[in-house]
Amino acid sequence: MNTFSLHNSKSMIEENIKNIITRIEQKAASVGRKSNEITLVAVSKLKPVEAIKEAFDFGIRDFGENRTPEFQQKAQLLSKEINWHFIGHLQTKKAKDVVPYASLIHSVDTLKLAGEINKRAKNINKIQNILLEIKTSYEETKTGLVNIDEIKEVLDFCKNAENLNVQGFMTMAPFTNNENEIRNSFKQLKNIFDKFNSEGYNLKHLSMGMTNDFELAIEEGATIVRIGTAIFGKRNYN
Ligand SMILES: *Cc1c(COP(=O)(O)O)cnc(C)c1O
């Protein structure tokens, strides 16, 4: 065995994880939060299973994927100890492929999708943890619920659905360098979260923050950050 190259290929992901964990701890401490109330989801989309195994060996247990076939394949192949997070847009007809493996689905954005997830979860005797995806930016490409009445309608449906456990909200900040715009997007999500919690909804998670903005997200109350590039390196979309 070539231990030298093994060590080398491992060290980048290890170094990156150490670095990110330190940054999460420092940021949390700087705003008086506990870092153990923040879950790091390593976003492994488009990365090989070897990369996931390396991160796993270094203690990461939460991984995020955004495409159904890739999510399903990796979940079937890899350790049952992994908590799989589905973070991409989910088509209603694909819910059946995701529910058996997902520890948390971050991207529920319609009543219809919530209904289908509930049905598929019931079929396999599972309570499916979900988040509602909220659109907090004006970008056309982003999906998610916008209107408060609509959010309430989906929340109420999920609360009453036997096989769903709705735990909070997810959002993606706009793609911009403007820190204020990004922060506003996170603040909006936190406001909606606080509003529903003040009405007794008992939500616990805010999934927000990626490689370029996770520290802002932690300042604004994120309990789950989804980080890909800073752990696994740039993705090749070709
Ligand atoms: C790809 C992706 C991420 C991770 O993005 P990075 O900038 O690579 O950290 C987080 N959330 C969602 C929904 C994604 O699709």
The ligand as a Gaussian input file, in Angstrom:
#p B3LYP/6-31G(d) Opt

LIG

0 1
 C      -24.319000      22.972000      -3.237000
 C      -25.162000      23.411000      -2.099000
 C      -24.565000      23.817000      -0.894000
 C      -23.059000      23.883000      -0.659000
 O      -22.495000      24.955000      -1.372000
 P      -20.968000      25.378000      -1.172000
 O      -20.931000      26.796000      -1.630000
 O      -20.147000      24.474000      -2.033000
 O      -20.622000      25.248000       0.254000
 C      -25.414000      24.159000       0.156000
 N      -26.764000      24.124000       0.025000
 C      -27.358000      23.755000      -1.120000
 C      -28.847000      23.735000      -1.182000
 C      -26.576000      23.393000      -2.223000
 O      -27.199000      23.021000      -3.354000

